[in-house]
Amino acid sequence: MRRTPKEKSKKSRLLRRILAGLAVVVLLALYLVGAYFWMAYKVGGAGVPAPPSPYQETLQGQGTGDLTVTVLGDSTAIGAGASTPRQTFPSQVIRDSLLPKYGTINYINRGVSGSRAVDIVNYQLEAAVKDQPGLVLISIGTNDVTNLIEPDKYSASLKTVLDRLTGETPARIVLLGIPAVKTAPLLVFPYPQFLDIFTKRLIEAENRLLSTYPPSRILPVELYDSTGPSFSGHPELFAADGYHPNDQGYAVWAKEVEKGLARGF
């Protein structure tokens, strides 16, 4: 049976719509890949300062007793963008909240730039368990966002980290939530809006996971809502790369951690 001209026209319009849709998908994929590599190029070429990794220091406090503090995570954990190691968020937390209480603090930072949650499992966790820390600070998730890691994979890696630390060490764990990645001045529309979708998906997965652990061992520090407005439209809180926090930006993060510690955690 031969198709009528009307049927042929309808099929032609449908085919054009399908091809147009595929073209949009391909162009969007090409844009996202290009945006990711452009961001990586700009961040890598900015030459922002970062302490060596791993970084270890013994600090004398004003209180009594000893405490080993181990830090795990990505470039924000080691403090990329801070002018000196003393201005990273872990150092600010130790200086302001822990040194007044303890006599000696053994500070070990095992963070590695570019790390995702799975990289903590593969390259940082074993050494952290051997540290037998009393306190662990974890800053992770931003690279999982930019690498578009699925929530279930992110959650599974984070669960491995938390299970081993709670099961094999005496540590209390401070887990910084994923910040509002979209606020970084480096990012250009519509890339930050796209990343924000993945940010929220991973935060939801993280919150579901954390609800299964006792609050006496793990302190979640929410950053997206608590610090996002502070960073949005404020490039003075970012390092020269327009992506990592600077000294003042890390101070904003440190204050949120210190609020949690002050509640008696």
N, C-alpha and C positions, 0 to 999 in steps of 0.2 A: 504494500500500500504506500503510495507516494505521499510525502508530507506537503502540506499546503504552504504557500509563501508566508502566511502568518506564523505557522509552527516553526518554520526555518528561522524567521526573524527572532522569535522568542528564544530559540536555542542559541542563536548567535549572541543575543544580549546576555544570556546566562554565562556563556563561555567568556565573554569579555569581562564580566564581573569577577569570575573566578580568577582569570589572569591578572586583573587589577589587584585583587586581594593578595595573590601570591607575590606580586611585585612589591606591594606595601610591606609584606612580611620580610621579604629578602632585603629591602632597603632598610627596614628597622634593624634587622640583624646585623647588617653591615655597619650601620651607624653605631650600634651598641659595642660591637667589637672595636671599631675605630676609636670610640670615646674611651673605652677601657685602656687601650694601649697609649692613647694620647695622655690620659691621666697618669699612667705609670711612667711615661717618659718625662712629664713635667715634674712629678714628685721626685723621681730619681735624679733629675738634672738640677734640682733646686739646691742641692748640697746642704740640706738642713742638718744641724748637729745631732748626734746620737751617741750615747755612751756605748762602750764596748759591751759585747754580749758573749758569754755570761759576764755579769758584773758582780763583784763581791766586796763587801766592806764590813768591818767590825766597828760599831759605834758605841760610845760610852754615854749612858744616860744619867738621869738624876734620881732614879728610883732604885728598886731592888729586884734581883732575879734576872735570869737570862731568857731571851726569846730569839728563836730563829724565824726570820721572815723570808719566805720564798715567793718570788713574783713570776708568774707565767703569762704567756700571751704573745701579742704581736708588737708592732712598732710603738704603739701607745704604751705598752707595758714597760718597754725599755726607755721610753721618753723621747722618741724622735721629735725634734722641734724645740725641745727645751735647750736653753743656752748652756747649762751645766748639769751634771748628774744630780746635783742638789735641788734642781728645779723640776725634776720629773715628779709625777703625781705620787709614786710610791715613797720617794724621799721626803716629799712634803708631809705625807701622812705620818711617816715614821718620826720626823722631826717634831711635828706639832702634837701628835696624839700618843706616841709610844715612848719616846725618850724620857718624858717626864715621869713615866711609870716604871720603867725597867732600868736595871743597872748596865746590862750589856745586850746589844742587839746585833745578831749576826744576820746581815742583809745579803741575800743572794737573789740576783735578778737573772732569770733564765729566758726571758722573752727574746723573740727573734722576729725581725721585720718580715712582713709578708705572711706570717703564720695564720693559718686557719685553725679551727678547733681540732681537726684531725691531726694537724702538725704538732699540737701539744701532746696528743696521744703518742705520736711516733717519735718525737725528738726531745721532748722536755719532761714528760711525766715520770719516766724511770728515775732520772736524776733527782727530781723533786721528792719522790718517795724516799730516796736514800738520804735526803736532807733531814728528814724527820722534823719538819717545821712545826712551830706552834701556831703560826698564822700564814695563810696563803692568800695573796692578792692575784686575781685573774682579770685580765683585760683582753677580751677576744670577741670576734664576731664581725668586725668591719670588713675584713678580707673575705669572710664567708658571704657577706652581702655583695661585694663587688665581683666575686667569682660565681655568683648566682647559685650557691649551694642550696640544695633542697632542705626544707625544715627538718625532715625526718633524719637526714644524714647529719646535719648540724647537731640535732638533739642527741643522736646516738653517740657521737664523739664526745660531746660535753658530759653525757652520762658516764662514759668510761672514765673521764677525768675525775668527776665528783665521787664515783664509787670507789676508786682506788685511793683517793686522798682521805675520804671518810673511813674507809675500811682498813687502811694500812698505815695511817699516820694519826697523831693526836690533833691535827691542825683544825682550827676554825678557818673557814673559807669565806673570803669576801669576793663576790663575783660582780664585777661591774657590768651593767647592762649595755646593750649596743646603743651607741649615741645616735643622734639625728645626723646621719651621714649627709643628708641633703643640704645641710647648712654650710658645707665647705665652699668657700668662694671660688675654688678652682673649677668646680663643676658647672657645666653650661646646660641650660634647658634644651631638651627635656630629660637629660640624663639623671639629674638629682631626683626628679619626680618618679622616674622609673625605679631607681635604687630604693626610694622610700617605700615602695610596695614590698620589696624583698626584705627591707629592714623590719617592717611591721610583722611580716610572716615569721621571721626568725625570732623576734621578741615574743610573739605568741607561743611559739614552740618552746622557747626557753622558760617562759612562765609556767607552762604546763608541767615541764620537767621539774622545776624547782618546788612545785606544790607537793611533790612526793618525798621531799627530804625534811627532816626536823629542822626548825628554825634555830635551834641551839647550835648547830654545826655550820650552817650556811647563811650568810648575810647577803641578800641581793641588794645591789645599789642601782636603783633606776636612774638612767641618764637621759633617755629620749625626751621625756616630758619635763624633767627637772632642770636640765641644762640646755635643751634645744633652743628655747627662747633667748637665752643668754648669748648663744653663738650666732643665731640667725641675724644677718645684717650687721655683724660686728667682726669685720676682718682683722681688727686689732687683737683678737684672741687667737689668731692663727699664725703659724710660722710662715717663713718666706715662701714655702711651697703652696700656700693656700689650702692645705689639706690637714696637716697635723696641728694640734694645739701648740701654742708657745707657752712660755712660763706662766703667763696670766691665765691662759686657757686651762692648763693643767691644775692651776690653783682652784678653778671652778670645780673640776672633777674631785680634787682632794677634799674640798669642803663637804661634798656629798658623802664621801667615804667616812669622813670624820664625824658627821652627824650620826651615821649608823653605829660607829664605835662608841660614841658618847652615850648611846641608849643602853649600854651595858653589855653589848655582844661580846 
